[in-house]
């Protein structure tokens, strides 16, 4: 008997059995079978039957031994397909749950602070996660002619100021409303041609003690940003006693200033670009809320309108003002929907981007000079109760 050939046969059988036991799919089983069939043969010793006949829980036996046939491979393939299908379904369910959670969080942000918390405006969904993508609304006036930037500072202002009409809304200050605690002013800027989302924000930065003691005469610096939060320029308003001034600065460089002239009842402002005056505002005062900018020849350049927001907003409760800056006509392609019915302002010439930055500073100065309250709602409520008490009808006992 040739023991060398017998030992070699047994080693090949053990190697084949170990390979089948470690196999995970049909392809690996088939490759092992083709590789070992010549050295081992079609039949394996009975001693290997216990090691691999139950690899996937099923096998075929013939004449007391294990036999690897076509039916066995088909069963393995079918089992692998079922396992893979189950895993794919679980992955899809998990992905859908993540997307639903992200959509719920985004809807809550849009409902409670879409303008003043810089919430995302548009989203793009990918296969793995939902990531918010912020986008600046397009300009409503073409950047050509007088609006063409003449310096890098003006190119920085174009995404916000190359527009026909800007709606500036001041946020409600709840601490000032209820307790009389003066807060930093915040504004949202909207292009009326694209009212779905703001095009910029204004946020004041000032000292908390100065706000409580000096009120509207306090010094502050306000940062103007676009919808993405990128800083465009700043406006600086120093402390004033008789007449106020406000400066527009780009990258720390002063580009213009607005000086208020003292008058008993009129509201007069001079607007300068550098050292050259380019506009004058003369308002008749009292209940006249239209501030028209005119040049040296008396021609209209722009206009700022203070909107009436209702009795509750204006008289009893808040000082959340709303202003419209009108720079002229918009491009026809930008006037869609409700924006097509807006009456455009007829101007003698379009203002440059630097001049428009000074006009925006004037709107903030107007809000602080004439339309900001000094105290909380509780003061007005006590005054209303006192007036109602004085006007109450006399009782029957007092008449007798």
C-alpha positions in Angstrom: 0.0 0.0 0.0 1.3 3.4 -1.0 1.1 5.5 2.2 2.4 8.6 0.6 -0.5 8.9 -1.8 -2.9 8.1 1.0 -1.6 10.9 3.2 -1.6 13.3 0.3 -5.3 12.4 -0.4 -6.2 13.0 3.3 -4.5 16.4 3.4 -6.4 17.5 0.3 -9.6 16.4 1.8 -9.0 18.3 5.0 -8.1 21.4 3.1 -11.2 21.1 0.9 -13.4 20.7 4.0 -12.0 23.7 5.8 -12.5 25.8 2.7 -16.1 24.9 2.4 -16.7 25.5 6.1 -15.3 29.1 5.8 -17.2 29.9 2.6 -19.8 32.7 2.8 -21.5 32.7 -0.7 -22.1 30.7 -3.7 -19.3 32.2 -5.8 -16.7 31.2 -3.2 -18.1 27.6 -3.0 -18.1 27.3 -6.8 -14.5 28.5 -7.0 -13.3 26.1 -4.3 -15.1 23.2 -5.9 -13.5 23.8 -9.3 -10.1 24.2 -7.8 -10.2 21.1 -5.7 -12.2 18.6 -7.8 -9.1 17.2 -9.6 -7.1 16.5 -6.5 -9.9 15.3 -4.2 -12.5 13.9 -6.6 -16.3 13.9 -6.5 -16.7 11.9 -3.2 -15.4 12.9 0.2 -14.7 10.7 3.2 -17.5 10.3 5.7 -15.4 11.8 8.4 -15.7 15.3 6.8 -19.4 15.1 6.6 -20.0 16.6 10.2 -17.8 19.6 9.4 -19.5 21.1 6.5 -22.8 19.4 5.6 -24.7 21.9 7.7 -23.0 25.1 6.4 -26.3 26.9 5.7 -28.6 24.5 7.5 -29.3 22.1 4.6 -27.4 19.5 2.6 -27.9 16.5 0.5 -26.7 13.0 1.4 -26.3 10.0 -0.8 -25.2 6.5 0.3 -24.3 7.7 3.8 -22.0 10.5 2.6 -22.2 14.1 1.6 -22.6 15.1 -2.1 -22.2 18.7 -3.4 -24.7 18.9 -6.4 -26.5 21.6 -8.4 -29.6 21.7 -6.1 -27.3 22.5 -3.1 -25.7 25.4 -4.9 -29.2 26.8 -5.9 -30.4 26.7 -2.3 -27.3 28.6 -1.2 -27.8 31.2 -3.9 -31.5 31.7 -2.9 -30.6 32.1 0.7 -28.0 34.7 0.0 -30.5 36.7 -2.1 -33.1 36.7 0.7 -30.5 37.9 3.3 -29.3 40.7 1.0 -32.9 41.8 0.2 -33.7 42.0 4.0 -30.6 44.1 4.6 -31.5 46.5 1.8 -35.0 47.0 3.1 -33.6 47.8 6.6 -31.2 50.4 5.1 -34.0 52.1 3.2 -36.2 52.4 6.3 -33.4 53.9 8.3 -32.6 56.4 5.6 -36.3 57.5 5.4 -36.5 58.0 9.1 -33.4 60.3 9.1 -34.9 62.4 6.2 -38.2 62.8 8.0 -36.5 63.9 11.2 -34.4 66.5 9.3 -37.6 67.8 7.5 -39.4 68.3 10.8 -36.5 70.2 12.3 -36.3 72.5 9.3 -40.1 73.2 9.3 -39.9 74.3 13.0 -37.0 76.6 12.2 -39.0 78.2 9.3 -42.1 78.6 11.4 -40.5 80.4 14.4 -37.6 82.4 13.1 -37.2 82.3 9.3 -36.1 85.9 9.0 -34.3 86.8 12.2 -32.5 83.5 12.9 -30.9 83.2 9.5 -32.7 79.9 8.9 -32.0 78.1 5.7 -34.2 79.0 2.8 -33.7 76.2 0.4 -32.5 72.6 0.8 -30.9 70.0 -1.4 -31.3 66.3 -0.5 -28.6 63.7 -1.0 -28.7 60.0 -0.5 -27.0 60.1 2.9 -28.1 63.3 4.7 -30.2 66.4 4.3 -27.9 69.4 4.3 -29.3 73.0 4.2 -28.0 75.2 1.4 -28.4 78.9 1.6 -28.8 81.0 -1.5 -28.8 84.8 -2.1 -31.9 85.9 -4.1 -30.9 87.4 -7.5 -30.6 91.2 -8.0 -33.6 93.0 -9.4 -31.6 95.7 -11.3 -28.8 95.0 -13.8 -25.3 95.9 -12.6 -24.6 98.2 -15.5 -24.2 101.9 -16.1 -24.2 103.9 -12.8 -24.6 100.6 -10.9 -21.5 99.1 -12.3 -18.9 98.8 -9.4 -16.1 101.3 -9.7 -14.1 99.9 -6.9 -13.8 96.6 -5.0 -15.8 98.1 -2.1 -18.8 98.8 -4.4 -18.6 95.3 -5.9 -19.0 94.0 -2.3 -22.3 96.0 -2.0 -23.9 94.8 -5.3 -25.7 91.6 -4.0 -27.7 93.7 -1.5 -28.1 97.2 -3.0 -28.5 96.5 -6.8 -32.3 96.4 -6.3 -35.3 98.6 -7.1 -37.2 98.5 -3.7 -36.0 97.3 -0.3 -38.4 96.5 2.5 -36.8 96.9 6.0 -38.6 95.4 8.9 -37.5 95.8 12.5 -37.8 92.9 14.9 -40.1 93.0 17.9 -38.1 93.6 21.1 -40.0 91.5 23.7 -38.0 92.6 26.7 -38.5 96.3 25.8 -42.2 95.6 25.2 -42.9 93.9 28.5 -40.2 95.3 30.9 -38.9 98.4 29.3 -35.5 96.8 28.9 -33.8 98.3 25.8 -32.4 95.6 23.4 -30.2 95.8 20.4 -32.1 96.5 17.2 -32.4 93.9 14.5 -33.8 94.3 11.0 -34.5 92.1 8.1 -34.1 93.4 4.5 -36.4 92.0 1.7 -36.4 92.7 -2.0 -40.1 93.1 -2.9 -39.5 91.3 -6.2 -38.4 88.2 -4.3 -40.4 88.3 -1.0 -40.0 84.7 -0.2 -36.7 85.2 1.7 -34.6 88.1 3.0 -31.7 89.5 1.0 -29.9 90.8 4.1 -29.9 91.6 7.8 -29.0 94.5 10.1 -27.8 93.8 13.6 -26.8 96.4 16.1 -23.9 96.1 18.5 -23.9 98.4 21.5 -23.2 98.5 25.3 -26.1 97.3 27.5 -25.7 100.1 30.0 -25.5 102.7 27.3 -28.8 101.4 25.9 -30.6 101.7 29.2 -29.2 105.2 30.1 -28.9 107.0 26.8 -31.7 105.2 24.9 -31.9 106.6 21.4 -28.9 108.8 21.9 -26.6 105.8 22.6 -23.6 105.1 20.3 -23.7 101.9 18.3 -22.3 100.1 15.3 -24.6 98.0 13.1 -23.4 95.3 10.8 -25.2 94.8 7.4 -24.9 91.2 6.0 -26.4 89.4 3.1 -28.7 86.4 3.4 -25.7 84.1 3.8 -24.3 86.0 6.8 -21.4 87.6 4.9 -20.6 91.1 6.2 -21.0 93.7 3.5 -20.5 97.0 5.3 -21.1 98.7 8.7 -22.9 101.9 9.8 -21.6 103.8 12.9 -23.7 106.2 14.9 -21.8 108.1 17.7 -23.4 109.7 20.8 -25.3 112.9 20.0 -26.9 115.6 22.0 -28.6 118.1 19.7 -28.3 116.7 16.1 -27.3 113.1 15.1 -24.9 111.8 12.5 -24.5 108.3 11.0 -21.5 107.0 9.0 -21.4 104.2 6.3 -18.1 102.3 6.3 -16.8 99.5 4.0 -13.9 97.4 5.4 -13.2 100.1 7.9 -13.1 102.9 5.3 -15.7 105.7 5.5 -17.6 106.1 2.2 -20.4 108.5 3.3 -22.2 110.2 6.1 -25.7 111.6 7.0 -26.0 114.7 9.1 -29.3 115.8 10.7 -30.0 119.6 10.8 -31.8 121.1 13.8 -35.3 122.4 13.1 -38.2 122.9 15.4 -40.6 120.7 13.5 -39.1 119.8 10.2 -36.9 116.7 9.6 -33.9 117.8 7.6 -31.0 115.6 6.6 -27.9 116.2 4.5 -26.4 113.2 2.7 -22.7 113.2 1.7 -20.5 110.8 -0.4 -17.1 111.6 0.8 -17.0 115.3 1.2 -19.6 116.0 -1.5 -23.2 116.4 -0.7 -25.4 114.5 -3.2 -28.9 114.6 -1.7 -31.1 116.6 0.8 -34.2 115.4 2.7 -36.8 117.9 3.9 -39.8 116.4 5.6 -42.7 118.6 7.0 -42.8 116.6 10.2 -45.7 115.5 12.4 -47.6 112.7 10.5 -45.7 113.0 7.3 -43.8 109.7 6.9 -42.4 110.1 3.4 -38.8 111.2 3.1 -37.8 112.2 -0.4 -34.2 112.5 -1.4 -33.6 115.4 -3.9 -30.5 116.7 -5.6 -29.3 120.3 -5.9 -31.8 121.0 -8.7 -34.7 119.6 -6.7 -35.0 116.4 -8.7 -36.0 113.1 -7.1 -33.2 110.6 -6.5 -34.9 108.1 -4.1 -37.5 107.9 -1.3 -38.0 106.3 2.1 -41.5 105.6 3.2 -42.5 104.6 6.7 -45.4 102.2 6.6 -48.3 102.1 9.0 -48.5 98.6 10.4 -51.7 98.9 12.4 -53.0 100.3 15.7 -51.5 97.5 17.8 -48.1 97.8 16.4 -47.9 101.6 16.2 -49.7 102.9 19.3 -50.2 100.4 22.0 -47.5 97.7 21.9 -44.4 97.8 19.8 -42.0 100.0 17.9 -41.4 97.3 15.2 -41.3 99.8 12.3 -41.3 99.0 8.6 -39.6 101.1 5.9 -39.5 100.9 2.1 -36.6 102.4 0.2 -37.4 103.1 -3.4 -34.5 103.5 -5.8 -36.3 103.4 -9.1 -37.6 100.9 -11.7 -36.7 97.2 -11.6 -35.8 95.1 -14.6 -38.9 93.8 -16.4 -37.8 90.2 -16.0 -37.7 90.6 -12.2 -41.3 91.9 -11.9 -43.2 88.7 -11.4 -46.4 88.0 -9.5 -47.4 90.7 -7.0 -44.2 92.7 -7.7 -45.7 93.5 -11.2 -48.3 95.7 -9.6 -45.9 97.9 -7.6 -45.7 101.5 -8.7 -42.2 102.4 -9.5 -40.6 105.7 -8.4 -39.6 108.0 -11.3 -36.0 109.2 -10.5 -33.8 111.6 -12.4 -30.8 109.3 -12.2 -30.0 106.0 -10.5 -28.0 106.2 -7.4 -24.6 104.5 -7.3 -24.0 101.5 -4.9 -22.0 103.7 -2.5 -24.8 106.3 -2.4 -27.4 103.6 -1.7 -25.4 102.4 1.3 -25.7 106.0 2.7 -29.4 105.9 2.0 -29.7 102.6 4.0 -27.9 104.3 6.9 -30.4 107.2 6.7 -33.3 104.7 7.1 -31.7 103.3 10.3 -31.1 106.9 11.6 -34.8 107.8 10.9 -36.0 104.8 12.9 -33.8 105.7 15.9 -34.5 109.5 15.8 -38.3 109.5 15.4 -39.9 106.1 15.6 -38.4 104.3 18.6 -40.2 104.1 21.9 -38.7 104.6 25.4 -40.3 102.1 27.7 -42.4 99.0 28.0 -45.9 98.0 27.3 -46.7 97.9 31.0 -46.4 101.7 31.1 -48.9 102.2 28.3 -51.2 99.6 29.9 -51.2 101.5 33.2 -51.9 104.8 31.3 -54.9 103.1 29.5 -56.3 101.8 32.8 -55.9 105.2 34.4 -57.8 106.9 31.5 -60.5 104.3 31.6 -61.0 104.8 35.3 -61.4 108.5 34.9 -64.0 108.0 32.2 -66.0 105.3 34.0 -69.8 106.2 34.5 -71.0 107.2 37.9 -72.7 104.6 40.0 -76.4 104.9 41.1 -75.3 105.5 44.8 -73.2 108.5 43.7 -76.0 110.0 41.7 -78.4 109.8 44.6 
